[in-house]
Amino acid sequence: MSPGAVRGARARATGVAALPRPGGRHLLGRVLPLVLPLLFVALVWEACSRWAQTEEMPGLAEIGAAFVAILGSPRDLAGVSASLWRMAAGFALGLAIAVPVGLAMGRSPALARALNPITTMVYPVPKAALMPIIMLWFGIGDLSKVLVIFLGVSLPLLYHSYQGARSVDEKLVWSARAMGMRAAPRLVRIVLPGALPEVLLGCRVGIAMALITMVSSEMIARQDGAGELLFNALDMAVYPEVYAMILLIALIGLGLDFGFERLRRWLVRWSDTLQANDA
Amino acid sequence: MNRVRSSTAWYWLGSIWPVLLVLALWQGVTAGGLIGPQLLPSPLAIAERLVERLQQPEFLFQIGQTLIRLGLGFAIALVAGMLLGAAMALGGERWLGPLVRLLAPVPKIALYPGLVLLFGYGHASKVALVVADVVFPIIYATYHGMRSVQPKLVWSAQAAGAGAGATILGVLLPSATPSLLTGCRIGLVIACINVFLAEMISSTDGLGHLLIVAARSYQVVDMFVPLVLISLIGLCLASALQWLRNRLPAAAA
């Protein structure tokens, strides 16, 4: 708690020393902020594992071997890729339904007044917990699993599309209307591009939610897929495999987030408003 | 006086009518026999069952188990998140930033089997899951809140002779409060959801476990009761924090 720390905080608060972007122009500068924390977590884990000496906390070598074994097993890979396909289907369904509804809410105050209280009520419902009820309705097949993921992703997509459509420049919409453009094309050609930066932020949250809903609903239903593999390893007491599956799912999560963030920055490179929006 | 009260009641009714409409439709469809009660019980039947269950000590014990995990996990996440967020805002960004950015997007629920291995099937693994998921919104809220302090406030405090500690406690922390309350609101809902899911995945007690028990014996009303209750708990906690944030003096907001 030195005076220097407070001075540092003040310098940042003025915005002069804005948040340094992770990494510079050099490749090393880009890669180090990713690799160093990874290395740190791995070292802490290995140290704890050597110190604890229990079966429940296997070392990195064992986890690595189990990881390679999972990647080499066609059955496990098929389960994981089936999960990823369901995730993509649920997310696509969310894009097709929640984004247009959210955009329409942003342009129509009456619709927003009607739907906002409902979204507020639905927001704290644990969506993956609906899995047993949805399975009761639609059976144990893929349909139930895709529907649960759809429910998990729709609220963030809806909310961000709504906020994005509200922030669209009114003059653009008026001009389009004055030139005789109808409501539906206006939504697609004026509102959607204007709201795109915010919609894409919603997509980023939605992708994270899709993975979380997928894993948790599969752990609850225990039918097949990544979540089932994860919990099966625990039930069979194959501890290194438990951690290897966790590592695989974490890497999928990080990879999707990293990849989508690059796509997002490229898609909205024309927009100056949301470039600085990190995290 | 009376007039004012009735007008707020009308305003309230005016804003929640869509929810009432959905509930009325749901009631109509189920009471009219379009959907059988073995698939979807009516909202009145669920409410009736919830009130009945709330009078049973065994059910209250299950709620207690869930609330203990929720409260303990949230409290630990709040303290740890505020300390880490403050450390990041006060110059630790270089060291903590990359680590937080790496761990924040990891789907925490996937860690749960590992947490069960490390902490057992009891309270500790659920509390650990809540901490792992809630700590990140709190870190970000504290960090962004403290970073957005108006510099003139810091200057005035220093000109008035405040030391580093007094500046942090007297200026930076109060200014970060609105942001922190928003972080807490998000964190509490995440905590409710995580506790419930963890109890569904592997537990011998708690509200989530009750849903699984009911699902095994196809007691559909009993499946809805814990789900409705945890959602109501999340909704109440979120509304309470929103209310608290709105009551902050305008200068702080």
Interface residues (C-beta under 8 A of the other chain):
Chain A: M1 S2 P3 G4 A5 V6 G8 A9 R10 R12 A13 T14 L19 P20 P22 P33 L34 L36 P37 L38 F40 V41 E56 M57 R113 A114 L115 P117 I118 T120 M121 Y123 P124 V125 P126 A128 A129 L130 P132 I133 L136 W137 A208 L211 I212 V215 S216 M219 I220 L230 F231 A233 L234 Y239 V242 Y243 M245 I246 I249 A250 G253 L254 D257 A279
Chain B: S15 I16 W17 P18 V19 V22 L39 L40 A89 L90 G91 E93 G97 P98 L99 R101 L102 L103 A104 P105 V106 P107 K108 I109 A110 L111 Y112 P113 G114 V116 L117 L118 Y140 M146 R147 S148 V149 Q150 P151 V154 W155 Q158 G163 A164 G165 T167 I168 L172 V189 C192 I193 F196 L197 M200 I201 S202 G208 L211 I212 A215 Y218 V220 M223 F224 L227 I230 S231 I233 G234 L235 A238
